[in-house]
């Protein structure tokens, strides 16, 4: 299947292709020469299946994701809908901060069901029309039941997004507040537990940065 390269990441390459007359994205997890071939095959196969499963779960929860047209675990390939729109990073740069309330609510929908996205980078959230789409679920997982450890996994998920929001200086706290508003709508009292775990993660990160900075002097 021929196509033009859209993006090349550490884990996969994305190609814009035609699928029975439709514009589509081919995601291919390329073999890694530094891994043993048998192990590499298992990792790429497992992550491909995992991504499709997580997308199905998100879709069943009412969270918009690209439609999956075809996938081949043996070749570590997924053909999915091409979602045309602006990603959250660019939208925030344009001042569309209110979207973070909707992002928070949708992340809350997933977390309430135990679905951890795995890479909540703003570039993995796309607005197409009036809808927000979530993409790239390859590192995600499902946590069954509620526990402090589950809250930690959810906090780590959110921290990926918040590390980007930190770059907005004085506006960062207001942007995070909007996220928590939406998140709390779905998560209820459990949102406070996730927020506490996130505070611990971020405090530990700041401490590590100070230690590393001191050691370089």
Secondary structure, 3 states (H helix, E strand, C coil): CCCEEEEECCCCEEEEEEECCEEEEEEECCCCCCCCHHHHHHHHHHHHHHHHHHHHHHHHCCCECCCEEEEECCCCEEEEECCCCEEHHHHHHCCCCCHHHHHHHHHHHHHHCCEECCCCCHHHEEEECCEEEECCCCCCEECCCCCHHHHHHHHHHHHHHHHHHHHHHHHHHHHHHHHHHHHHHHHCCHHHHHHHHHHHHHHHHHHHHHHHHHHCC
